[in-house]
């Protein structure tokens, strides 16, 4: 609720900021209907939100002011200085209540009954002169001088009201009630006192929480923080050798402060990825015109943030891939129709955070990429051997598309097809430490998945040594470290003159780093057998390979400095940095090293042959883990999603069950059951084996992760114990194999139930309040729906004219230019939207509005804001739509 309250306060202060000037302008130009409507909408929005948040006092003042403004809008009341003074007093009261709400978090109990009574009386008295529009100006003309000459501005409404009463004798009794509250001039004093108290308060207003800063200032600040990080590293290096030093405590504190400062400055450089998508809707629109195709661009996750430098680096690759999807992916309307697809194709951009990376997916529902055509082109260009073609995986085949000069386009167009693009895309993405994967299905479409780091300025790096010189590798590209003893070095094999190492279930190509960098290894040959072999397993795209290095030191946060002019074209380095001991080292570009060694094609033949030779062995990888004190159990590695370690203080109890916050969700945790498996002391951090299926996950708490062994899985002895399949011989030991199904069903009973995919059900939300749009969109997206929003019915009409592929529309009724009733009538009149479900959602619950809504064609009339009621209505419509689609099929 705190976040919702903060958003409400921010939006309310922003709206009230222009309200004072608008009301004063209205007093000068009483006939300005647009100005009255704008003021009315602002007060109406505040009132509607107050009802949702339960702010009764604030809602009452806003409601009374809204009534008066409503009469002015409907021309049932003249815009007089007296009435304006009362509305301004109501605005001051609203500000006073907002200040109290912001300061304490609770609504003030201030009594505003006198003010609301005067506003209500003024609104009620204004209902009578509806039939006398000509008499009203005379009445105002006779009363205005009295109002202007009145010494107290707030008391001025009385003459206006009495003049109105004189023209309508029936209403004499209320006239005394309106005149009675004379002490109204005290109200400004109360407001002034409140304002003085607010000025003395140290609490900053929500409206003052953001400022605009020149980007050069932020970049300069980032550079200074980078230098501070380098100095911090040097001080830590000095303190590491003397823990008893009197400088140890201050340096530790400096380390902590520098880290916090670094994180704070990094946040200022973060920008939503939507900034890189701004030009794409226009691009897709122009491509639709040129190619004569119907293409819709859907963008989700535009609010995902990443560093500005990374954002600038991905703009061109994104543009190129969207262009490719439009030109090569989406088919012509007649072809789509013949294949049973909608005539309008869809390109879907999606972005989200995953660990220290941002994932961007570009997906289209076009024709897909032909595996056979890619293979044929790759063979003709000599990229692969024809004999290996049948054994290659789809991912390896489609990776050929990123080779220079590779294109399966039969014709070269002005848009694409020359084969100079996807290799540049991969080069640019890998240059910033990212990876690109492509997956495609014929007739279904293509998905390109980009994985990029959040930032490039300051990164965590692994420091190592090769050829007697230190180097750094960004840790984002490091998969794992492997150390082979002198005895295990015999496991390194040679296939087609290429060294490989069998790492669990795959062959890992090996590269001596000193040979790539043309450095002599300093170790003596006769001492070689006495030292371990260190392998750094790194990843480039979907490929992994191992770098053999002399020594591995430690990880260190480094500041990335650009490579000098003389080294820029070498391709093996992505930057330089200064270590804590003052040494200048080169930052290795693992992608450049991989390409220098010939890339995956140099090892593909050897790996393929080796994998084929071992195809007859029916072995699977088994994960061995410890339970209790001395027990070992196993589970097939293919069932395991991840291995994690969680600090004990992060594990919580919820309803008697252990859970941990994991990847923006809650991960239920279970322990292995059965006699002999329990007991033992708590382990910190707690090792957990994570199992995942679709959107569901659970974790099994174990004592330790022991090993991974390739073995034939044969259950030698069945078990009647719950959670145990039986006993198998693994690594020459009798080990119990757990029943994974038992534990996943215990954590989530409906684990294998089908998850209803509502993403295809699109909902358009129309409301002029940004707060309500976000509120409704969040609720619907949480329920699984795909949501688009806009701030007016006019904007909604434009959206529907471009693409009417929405199954439901949720709209407010009181909107500028075109209200909700007119909008609903327009929707129901269009042939392509008349079946669309239209829901009215408004803070007004009058029977007149309900009757008018029914007449306009609304399917449902809802009062703001019951999210369960709204989702229930949409679920019901979703079920009906799905059922009718199934019947028609």
N, C-alpha and C positions, 0 to 999 in steps of 0.2 A: 504493500500500500504506500510505502514511503516514496518509491519511484513514481507511482501514479500521481501522488500529491505534488511532488516536485514538478512534474510535467504540467499539471493543472495550474500551479502557481506561475510558472514561466509563461504559459500561454495567456493566462488572465492578465498578468502585468503588461505583456506585449500589446494585448488588445486595448487595455485601459489607457496605455500611453498615448494613443491617438484619439481616445474618446473625448477628453476635455476639449481639444481643439475642434473636433467635429461638432460637439454640442454648441459651442460658442458660434461656430460658423452657421449652424442651423438657425440660431437666434437672428442672425443677420439676413439669412435667406430662408424664410419659413416655408417656402413653396418647393424646396428641393426634395423631391420624393426619394431620390437615390440616397441622399444623405440620411434621411429618416430611416430608410430600410437598413442602411449600414449600421447605424447606432442600435437599431432594434435587434439585429442579428448578433451583435456583440453581447448585449445584455442577455439575449435568449440563450446563447451558447453557455454563458456563465451559469445561468439558472439551470439549464439541463444537466450540466456536469455536477452542480451542487446536489441535485437529486440523487445522482448515482453514488456520490461520495458521502451522502447523509449529512450534508452541511445545511441544516434546517434554517438557522438564523440568516446566513448569507443568502440562501435560496429565497427566503421570504422577501428580503429587500429587493433582490433582483426581479422577483416575480411582480412586485408592486410597480417597480419602475417600468417593467416590460408592458404591463397593462396600460400605463399612460402613453408610452411610446406607440403601442399598438393602436390606440385611439387616434393618435396623431397620424399614423401611417394610413389608417382607413378614412382620414379626413372627417372624423367625428369630433375632433377637438382642434381648436386653433393653436398654433405654436406661439404662445405668448411668453413674455419674459418671466411671468410668475410661474408658469408651468416648467419652463427651462430651469429656473432656480431650484425648484423641487427635485427635478431629475439630477441636477448637479449635486444637490445635497445627498441624493441616493448613491451617486457615484463615489462621493467622499466617504460615505458609510461603508460601501463595498471595499474601498481601499483600506479603511481602518480595520475591517474584519480580516482582510487578506494579510495585513501586517501582523495582526495578532496570531493568525493561523501559521504564518511563516516563522514567527518567533518562538512559539510554544509547541507547534504541531497539533494543537487542538483549537477548535472554533471558539472565539470569545463569546461570553454570555451577555454581551451588551444588549440593553433593551432598545430596540428601534421601533416599538409598536406605534409611537406617535407619528413618526415619519411614514411608516407603511400605511397607517390609518389615513393620513392626509392624501397620500398617493392613491389609495383605493377610492376615497371619497371623490377625488378629482376625476378618476376614471369612470366611476359610476354616474356622476352628474353629467358627464359628457355624452352619455348614451341617448339622452332625450333630444337634442337639437338636430338629429339626423335629417329630419324632413324640412329643416329651415336653413339651407345652406346660404341663402341670400342675406338672412338677418345676422348671421354670425359676424361678418366684417364690421357692421355698425356697432355691435356690442363691444367688439374688441377696440374699435376706434374710440369709444367713449370711456373705456376703462384704462387704456394704455397710459395716458398722462398721469392718472392717479398712481399707477404702478411705478412709473419712472421716478415720480417725486417722493415715493415712499422712502423713509430713512433706512429701514431694514430690508435688505434684499430678500432674505429668506421669508419674511412675513408677507411679501408681495402677493403670493397666490390668493390671499383672502379677497381683495377687491375683484380679482378676475372671477373668482368663484361666485361672489355675491352678485356681480353683474350678470353672470349666467343664470343665477337663481331668479333675478328680477324678470328675465325674459321667460321664465318657466315657474310660475307661482307655486305649482304643486310641490316643488322641492325646497320649501322654506325651512323645514325642520333640519335637514342636513346642513343648511348654511351655518347654523349656530355651531354645529359640531366642527365644521371646518375652521370657523373663526376662533373657536375656543382655545386651541393650543397656541397661546401667545409666546411661550418661552422658546420658540424655535431658533431665535438668534443665538441661543447658547450652544446649538449644535456645532457651528464653526469653531467655537472655542474648544469644544471637546476634540474635534478633529485636529485643531492646531496643537492641543496638548499631546494628542497621540502622535502627531508628526514630530513634535519636539522629542518625545520619548524615543520615537523610532530613530531620530537622528543621533541621539546619545547612545543608542544601542550599538554594540560592536558587530551585530549580525548583518552580513551583507545580503542584499536582496537577490532573489533568484535571477531577476532580470539583469543584474550586474555581474553575472558569473562568467561572461565571455567577452573577449576583446579581439580585434583584428590586428594581426602582427605581420609585417612584411616577411616574405619567405626567406629573404637574404639574411635577416636577423636570426631566423631559426637555423639556417645552414651554418652561419658563423658560430652560433652557440654549440651546434653539433660538433664542429671542428675543435672547439675549445675543450669540450667534454672528451673528445678522442685523445687530445694531448694529456688531459688529466688522467685518463685511464692508463696511458702509457707510463706516466710518472708513478701512478699507484702500483702498477706491476713491478716497476723497478724497486720501489720501497718494500713491497712484499718479498721480493727476491732477497733484499738485504736483510730483512728481519727474519727470514726463514732459517738462516744459519745461527741466529743468536736469540733464542726464545726468552732468555732472561733479561734482554735489553730493556732499558727504561722507555724506549720508543715503541715497544711491541704493542702496548695498549692503544696509544694514539694512532698508530698505523692501522690497527684493526678497526678502530672507529672510522678512520679516513676511508678504509675499504668499504665499509658499510654505507657511508654517506655518498661516496662516489658511485656505488652501484645504484642507490636510490635516485641520484641525480641523473645518471645515465638512462635509467628506465623512464624517468619523467620527461627528459628531453626527447627520447625516442617516441614517446606518445604524441608530442607536438608535431612530429613529422608524419604521423599516420594520417592517411586520407582514405575515404571510402573508395572501393574499386569502381563504384558507379561513375566516378569522375573519368575513368578511362573508357567507359561505355557510352558517354554522352553522344558521340558522333555516329554510333552504330545504327540507331533507328533510322536516321536519314540515309545512311549508306544502304541499308536493306531496302528502304523505300525506292531509292534510285535504281538499285539492281533489279528490283521487281519490274520497274518500267522498262529497263533495257532488255531484260531476258523474257519479258512477257509472262512472268510467273507470279502466282499469288503466294507471298511469303510473309509470315508473321514472326516477329522477334519477341521472345519472352525472356525477361531478365529477372532472376531471383538472386538474393544475397548481395545486392548492390551496396548494402551498408557495410560489408566485410572490409576491414581496414588493413592496409599494409603500407610500408614505407614509400615515401614519395619517389625516391630514386627507382625502386622496383616498379612502381606504377608507371613511370615514364618509359621504362625499358620494355614493358609488355604491350604498350598501345599498338605498335605496328604489327607484332605477331598476332594479336587478337583480331585486328582488322583484316589481316590476310586470311586467317582461318574462317572468319565469318564470310568473307568474299568467296572462298573456296566452297563452303557449304551452299551458298546461294547459287553458284555457277555449276558446280559438279554434282552437288548432293541432291538438292530439291529438283524433282522432275517437273516437266510441263504439266499444266492443269489437265489436259486431255489424257496424258499417260497415267497420272495419279488416279483419275476417275476410272480409267479402264482397269486399274489394279485394285479397285475397291477402296481407295484412300480418299480423304477429303481433298478437294481441289486446292485448298490453301495448305502449303507446307509450313512447318514450324522449325525455327532455329531457337534452341533453348540455351541460354547462358546461365550458369550457376556457379556461385563462389561461396566457399566456406573455409573455416579454419580447421586445421588438423595438426595437432602438435605445434611445432615451431614453423609450420608452413601454411601457405594458402593454396587451396585446391581450386582450380578453375576448370569447369567442364563446358565444352562446346558441343552440343548434341543436335543433330537434325534427324528428321523422320523421312529422309529421302531414299534414294535407290540403294545406297550402300556401295561398298567397294568390292569388286570382283577379285577373289583370291587368285583365280586362274589368270586373269589379265595382268595382275601384279607379278605373278611368277613368270609369265611369258616375257614380260618386259625385263625383269631382273635377269633372266637367263640370257636374253639377247644382249644385254649390256655387260655380261660376264660377272655379275655380282654373286651369283651362286651357280653350282653345278646342277645339271638337269637330274642327275641321279639322286641328289639330296632333296629335291623339291617335295616329294611325297612325305618325307619324314619331318619336314619343318612345321613348327607350330604356327598358328594364325598370327600371334603377336610378332614372331620373327619375320613372317612374310610381310605384314603391314608396316614393319619398321623400315622396309626398303623404300617406302615412299619418302622418307627423310634423306635419301641419298641425293647428292648433287645431280641436277639434270634429269631427275626421274619424274615422269608424268605419264599417266595412263589416258590423258585426254586425247581423243582422236583428232580434234580440231583445235587450233590455237585461236583464242578469242581475245578481244581487247581487255577482258577481265582476268583471265588466267589460262593455264594450259601450256606454258613454256618450260615448266620444270625448274623454274628458278624461284623458289618461294618456301617450300616446306623445309628444305635444308637450311635456309636462312633463318626460318622460324626456330628450328632446333638449336642452331648455333647461338642465336640471341638468348634463348631461354637458358641454355646450358652456361652461357657466359655469366649469368647472374646466379648460378648455382642451382638451377631448376632442372626439371626433367619433363619430357613430353611422351605420352603414350597414346596410341591410337587403336581403337577397336571398331570393327564394322561387321554388319550382317546384311547380306544381300536382301534387298526388298524392305528392310527394316530401318536402316539408317546408319549413321556413323557417329562415334563419340570420341572426341579428343580430350585427353585429361592432362592438364598442366599442373605441375607441382613446383612452387617457387617459395624461396625463403621470405620471411616477414620483412627482413631488413638486410642491408649489405654493409652498413657503416661500421658497426662493431659486432664481431661474430666470435663464437667459441671455436677454437682451433686445436688440433692435435699437433704437438711439436715432436718431430722425429729427426733422425740423423741418417744420412746415406752419403757414402763417399767422403766421410770426414766432415761434412757440412750439415748444419741444421736447416730444416725446412718446416713449413706449417701447412696443414691440410684442413680446410673448413670441416668442422665436425658433422655438419648436416649431410655431407657425402660419405661419411664413414659408417659402414654397417656393423663391423665387429673387428676385433683383434684376435689373431691366432698365433700362438707360440708353439713351435715344434722343437722338441728336444733332439739331440744328436741321433737317437735311435729312430725317432719318428720321421726324420728327413728322408728316409727311404720311401715314404708314401708319396713323395713328389715324383710324378711320372712324366715321360716325354712321349708325346703323340704328334707325329708329323713335324718334328723339330720344335714343337712348342711345349713348354713346361706347363703341367696342370697338376692340381691337387684335388683329391676326392674329399670334398667338404660335405659330410653327411650324405644328402641325397642328390648331389650334383657335382659336376666337374668345374673347378675354379681355375680359369687361366691365370698364370703367374707372370709377373714382369719384375725384373731387377731394376729398381729405381736408378741406381748409379749408372747402369748401362744406358738407360733412356737419356739421362742427363749428361752422358759421356764423362763420368767421373770415375777415377780409379778407387777401388775399394781398399781401405787402409788396413783391414784385418789381414794378418799373415795366414798363408794357406795351411801351415802345419798346425795353427791354433784353431782352424775353422771348425773342426769337429768338436771342439770343447765348448763352443758357443751355441745358444739356441738360435733358431731361425724365426725372425719376426715377420709376420704377414699382416698387412693392413688391408682388410677387405673393403673396397669402395664400390659405389654404385654410380653408373652413368645410364640414365634412362632405365630400361628394363634389364640391362646387362650389369653383371658384377665381375670384378677381377681383383686379383691380389697383388699388392705392391710389396716386394721383399725389401726390407730396410735393415740397417745395422742396429739401430737402437730406437726405442720409443720412450720419450721422456714423460710428458704430462700434457693436460689440456690447459689452455690459457685463453683469456679473452684478449683478442687482438683488434687493433684499429687498421682497417684496410686502406692502404695508400696505393695510388695508381702506379702502374709499371712505367719505368722511364722510357723515353723515346727510342733508345737503342735496343731495348728488349721487347718492345711492344709486339713485333711480328713473329717472335719465336713460337708463341702458342702454347707453351708449357707452363706459363705462370699467369696468374690472374691478379697479382698485386704484390706489394711488399709490406713489411711491418717491422716494428722494433720490439724485441722481447724484453722481459723484465730485467735481464742482465745487461741490457744495452746493445746487444747484437742485432744487426739488421739482417733479416731473413726473407727469403722469397716464399710467397704463398703459391703452392702448386695448384694447377688447374687439372683436375683428374680427367675431365673431358678431353682436354688437349692431349694428355698422355695416352689416353685410350685411342684417340684417332691416330696418334703418331705410331702406335703399335699395330695399326691396321684395323682397329675396331673389332666388332663381333664377327665380321666375315672371315677374319684370319683364323678364328678358332671354331667356326661353325661346323666345318667338315669333320674335324677331329672329335668334337663333342658329339656330333650326330652319330658317327661311326661307333663311338664308345657306348653311347646310350643304346644303340641298336644291338650291340653285342651283349649287353646286359639285360635285354628285354625279357629273356626267358626266366630271370630270377624273380620270383614272386616274393620280394621282401618289401617291407614298409618301415618307415622311420617311427620308432617308439620313443616317447619322452619318458624318462625315468625321474621320479621325484620321491623325496623322503616324507614319511608320515610318522608322527610321534618321535620316539627316541631312536629306534634302529630299524624301522620298517621301510621297505621300498615298494612302490607301486608304479604302474605304467599306464599310458594312454596313447593311442595312435596320434602321431604328431599332426596328421591331416585334420583332426577334429579340433585342434587348438588354434584359437585366433591370435592370442598374444600371451606373453609372459610378463607379469608386472610385479612391482614391489611397492607396497603402500606403507607409509609411516603409521604406527599404531594409533597415534592421536587423530589421524584422518578417518579412521573406521568408526562409524556411528551406529547406535542402536535405534531402530525405527520399528515400533510395533513388535518388539521382541526379536527382530531380525537384524543381522549385521548388514550394513550397506556402506558404500564409499562413493563419493562424488567422482565420476569418471566420464570424461568426454562429454560434458554438458548434460549428463544424465546420472541416474543412480544405479550402481552396479550391486545386485544382491550377492552376498558372500555366504558360502556354506563350508562346513568342515567335513572331512571324510568320516563316515560312520562305521561302527562296528567295533567289536572287542579287539583290543591290541593296537588300535589306530589312534586312540585319543591320548590325552595327557601331554606331558612335556611343558616346558616354560614358553611363555609368549615370546615371539620373535619380532624384533624391530630392526629393519622394516619387514613387513609380512609378505612372503612370496605368495603369489596368486596365479593360478592357471585360468585364463579367461577363455570361455567358449562363446561364440557368437553365431547367430543365424538371422539374416535380414536385419531388423531393427532391434532384436532382442539379444541380451548378453547376460551372463552370470559368471561368477568367479568361484573357484575352488581353492580354499586356503590349504597350503602345504607347509612342510618344515623347510625344505630346500629343493632346488632344482639340481638334479645330479648329472644327467647325461642324456644324449640322444644317440640311439643305437639302431642301425639298420638290421632287421631280423625278420624271419618268416614268422608270422603270427599264427600259432596253432594252440588253441586252448586244450591243454593236456588233462585238466581236471576241472569239471564243472563246479560252480559254487552256488549254495542256497542262501548266501548272505546278501542282504539288500545292498545295492550299489557296487557289486563285484560280479564281473562276467565269469571269471574263473582264473586258473593259474596257467601261465605259459612259461616256457624256457626262453629267457632273453639274456644274452651275454653269458650263457652257461650257468645262469642262476634261475631258480624257481621264483617267479614274481607274479603277484596278483594284478590283473588288468581290471581297471574300474569300468563300471557300466555308466557311460556318459549320459545316456538317456534318462537314467534314474535321477541324476542330480539336476539336469536341466528342467525336468518335469516337476521336481520338488521346488525349485526356485520360481518357475513360471508354469503353472498347470496348463495354460493354453499355448505353450511354446510352439507346437507344430500346427496351431490353428492358422488359417489363411488370414493375412493382414489385408484389410480392405483398402485398396489404393484409391484415394479420393483426389489425387493430383489432377486427374483429367477433368474433374468437376470444377469449373472456374466461376468465381464469384466476384462481381464488381461492387465495391462499396463507395457510395456517394455521400459525402458530408462536408460542410464547410469548416468544421472544426478538426484541425490536425490531430488534436488529442483523441477525439472519438474515432477518427479514421485508424489511427495506430492501435487503439484499444480493440476495435472490432477485428482489424486485420490480424492482430496477434492471437486473438481467441480462435479465429477460423483457421489460421495456419497451424496452430497447435492441434486442432481437430483433424488436420490432414488436407484441408482444402487449399487450392491454388487461388490467391487473392490478388486483385488489382484495385487501386484506389484512385479517386479524383475528388476535387473540391467543389464541383458544381455540376448541375445537370447539363449545362452547355458542353462542358468538357466530356461528360459521359456520352452525350450524343455523338461527339466527334470520334470517340473511341469505338462506339458501336457501329458507326458508319464505316470505319476502317476494318473492323473485325467484330462480327456479331457472335463469336464463339464463346459466349458466356451462358452458363446454365441457370444462374440466379443473379439478381440485382438487389442490393440492400441500400435504401436511400432515405435520407431525411426528407421532411415535407417542406419546411420553411427554408428555402434556398434563394439566393439572388438570381435575377434575370429570368430564370425558368424555375418554378417551384416543383415539388415532387409530384403533385397531381398532374400537371401538364406533361411532365416527363414520362409518367406511367402511361398516360393516354397515347403519347408518341410511340412508346415501345410496343404497345399492344396493336398499334395501327400498322407497324412494319411487318412485312411478310416473313422476314427472316428472324424476327425477335418476338413474334406474338405468342409463342409457346414458352418464352422465358419466364421463370418464376420471379415475380417482383414483390419484395417485402418492404413495407413502410416501417421505419423505425424513428420515432419522434418522442420528444418529451411531453407533447400535448396529448391528452387522453380524452378529449371531448367527444361526445357522441356525434356532433356535427362533422368533425374531422373523420371519424370512423365511417360515417355514412358517405361522405364525399370520396374517401379512399376506395370504398367498395364500388362506387359508381365509376371511378377512374379506371378500375380494373386491377387493383392490388390483390395479390393472392393471400396476403396475411397482413394484419395490423399489429405491430409490436411497440411496446413502450420502452424507451431507453432506461436501463440497459441490462437485460437479463441474458447473459451469454448462453446459459443452458437452454433457454427457450429458443433463442436464435439457432443454435446448433441443432436442436431437436427438429425444428422446422426444415432446415436444410437437409438433415439426414433423411427425413421422411420423403422429401422431394427427390433426393439422390437415389433412394431405394425405388421410388416409382419410376424414375427415368431409366434406371438400370433394368428394371423388370420389363418396361415397355420396349427397350432396345433388344432385350433377349427374345421377346415375343415376335417383334418384327423380323429379327434374324431368322 
